[in-house]
Amino acid sequence: MLHYAIVFFIIAIIAAVLGFGGIAAGAASIAKILFVVFLILAIASFFFGRGR
């Protein structure tokens, strides 16, 4: 999931450099959402995985 967040972040940077503001904003928002989901899952697996 972190891989997809990084990919969308790179797409957002490239689109912003080329002048595509709408596409850059959309890709950046998707990257933010994926990163937050990754953090939530990583923290949950850290706490629930310690019991084993």
Rosetta constraint file for C-alpha pairs under 8 A:
AtomPair CA 1 CA 5 HARMONIC 6.44 0.50
AtomPair CA 1 CA 34 HARMONIC 6.63 0.50
AtomPair CA 1 CA 35 HARMONIC 7.58 0.50
AtomPair CA 1 CA 38 HARMONIC 6.08 0.50
AtomPair CA 2 CA 6 HARMONIC 6.27 0.50
AtomPair CA 2 CA 34 HARMONIC 7.10 0.50
AtomPair CA 2 CA 35 HARMONIC 6.27 0.50
AtomPair CA 2 CA 38 HARMONIC 6.19 0.50
AtomPair CA 3 CA 7 HARMONIC 6.24 0.50
AtomPair CA 4 CA 8 HARMONIC 6.16 0.50
AtomPair CA 4 CA 31 HARMONIC 7.45 0.50
AtomPair CA 4 CA 34 HARMONIC 7.32 0.50
AtomPair CA 5 CA 9 HARMONIC 6.14 0.50
AtomPair CA 5 CA 30 HARMONIC 7.41 0.50
AtomPair CA 5 CA 31 HARMONIC 4.42 0.50
AtomPair CA 5 CA 32 HARMONIC 7.14 0.50
AtomPair CA 5 CA 34 HARMONIC 5.40 0.50
AtomPair CA 5 CA 35 HARMONIC 5.75 0.50
AtomPair CA 6 CA 10 HARMONIC 6.20 0.50
AtomPair CA 6 CA 31 HARMONIC 6.91 0.50
AtomPair CA 7 CA 11 HARMONIC 6.23 0.50
AtomPair CA 7 CA 31 HARMONIC 7.89 0.50
AtomPair CA 8 CA 12 HARMONIC 6.09 0.50
AtomPair CA 8 CA 27 HARMONIC 5.36 0.50
AtomPair CA 8 CA 28 HARMONIC 6.58 0.50
AtomPair CA 8 CA 30 HARMONIC 6.86 0.50
AtomPair CA 8 CA 31 HARMONIC 5.25 0.50
AtomPair CA 9 CA 13 HARMONIC 6.28 0.50
AtomPair CA 9 CA 27 HARMONIC 6.59 0.50
AtomPair CA 9 CA 28 HARMONIC 5.73 0.50
AtomPair CA 9 CA 31 HARMONIC 5.63 0.50
AtomPair CA 10 CA 14 HARMONIC 6.21 0.50
AtomPair CA 11 CA 15 HARMONIC 6.03 0.50
AtomPair CA 11 CA 24 HARMONIC 7.16 0.50
AtomPair CA 11 CA 27 HARMONIC 6.59 0.50
AtomPair CA 12 CA 16 HARMONIC 6.02 0.50
AtomPair CA 12 CA 23 HARMONIC 7.02 0.50
AtomPair CA 12 CA 24 HARMONIC 4.15 0.50
AtomPair CA 12 CA 25 HARMONIC 6.85 0.50
AtomPair CA 12 CA 26 HARMONIC 7.71 0.50
AtomPair CA 12 CA 27 HARMONIC 5.10 0.50
AtomPair CA 12 CA 28 HARMONIC 5.47 0.50
AtomPair CA 13 CA 17 HARMONIC 6.22 0.50
AtomPair CA 13 CA 24 HARMONIC 6.77 0.50
AtomPair CA 14 CA 18 HARMONIC 6.25 0.50
AtomPair CA 14 CA 24 HARMONIC 7.79 0.50
AtomPair CA 15 CA 19 HARMONIC 6.15 0.50
AtomPair CA 15 CA 20 HARMONIC 5.09 0.50
AtomPair CA 15 CA 21 HARMONIC 6.96 0.50
AtomPair CA 15 CA 23 HARMONIC 6.45 0.50
AtomPair CA 15 CA 24 HARMONIC 5.13 0.50
AtomPair CA 16 CA 20 HARMONIC 5.55 0.50
AtomPair CA 16 CA 21 HARMONIC 5.74 0.50
AtomPair CA 16 CA 23 HARMONIC 7.96 0.50
AtomPair CA 16 CA 24 HARMONIC 5.35 0.50
AtomPair CA 20 CA 24 HARMONIC 6.11 0.50
AtomPair CA 21 CA 25 HARMONIC 6.08 0.50
AtomPair CA 22 CA 26 HARMONIC 6.20 0.50
AtomPair CA 23 CA 27 HARMONIC 6.08 0.50
AtomPair CA 24 CA 28 HARMONIC 6.00 0.50
AtomPair CA 25 CA 29 HARMONIC 6.15 0.50
AtomPair CA 26 CA 30 HARMONIC 6.27 0.50
AtomPair CA 27 CA 31 HARMONIC 6.11 0.50
AtomPair CA 28 CA 32 HARMONIC 6.19 0.50
AtomPair CA 29 CA 33 HARMONIC 6.26 0.50
AtomPair CA 30 CA 34 HARMONIC 6.17 0.50
AtomPair CA 31 CA 35 HARMONIC 6.07 0.50
AtomPair CA 32 CA 36 HARMONIC 6.22 0.50
AtomPair CA 33 CA 37 HARMONIC 6.23 0.50
AtomPair CA 34 CA 38 HARMONIC 6.06 0.50
AtomPair CA 35 CA 39 HARMONIC 6.19 0.50
AtomPair CA 36 CA 40 HARMONIC 6.21 0.50
AtomPair CA 37 CA 41 HARMONIC 6.16 0.50
AtomPair CA 38 CA 42 HARMONIC 5.98 0.50
AtomPair CA 39 CA 43 HARMONIC 6.08 0.50
AtomPair CA 40 CA 44 HARMONIC 6.09 0.50
AtomPair CA 41 CA 45 HARMONIC 6.00 0.50
AtomPair CA 42 CA 46 HARMONIC 6.09 0.50
AtomPair CA 43 CA 47 HARMONIC 6.30 0.50
AtomPair CA 44 CA 48 HARMONIC 5.95 0.50
AtomPair CA 44 CA 49 HARMONIC 7.97 0.50
AtomPair CA 45 CA 49 HARMONIC 5.26 0.50
AtomPair CA 46 CA 50 HARMONIC 6.31 0.50
AtomPair CA 47 CA 51 HARMONIC 7.75 0.50
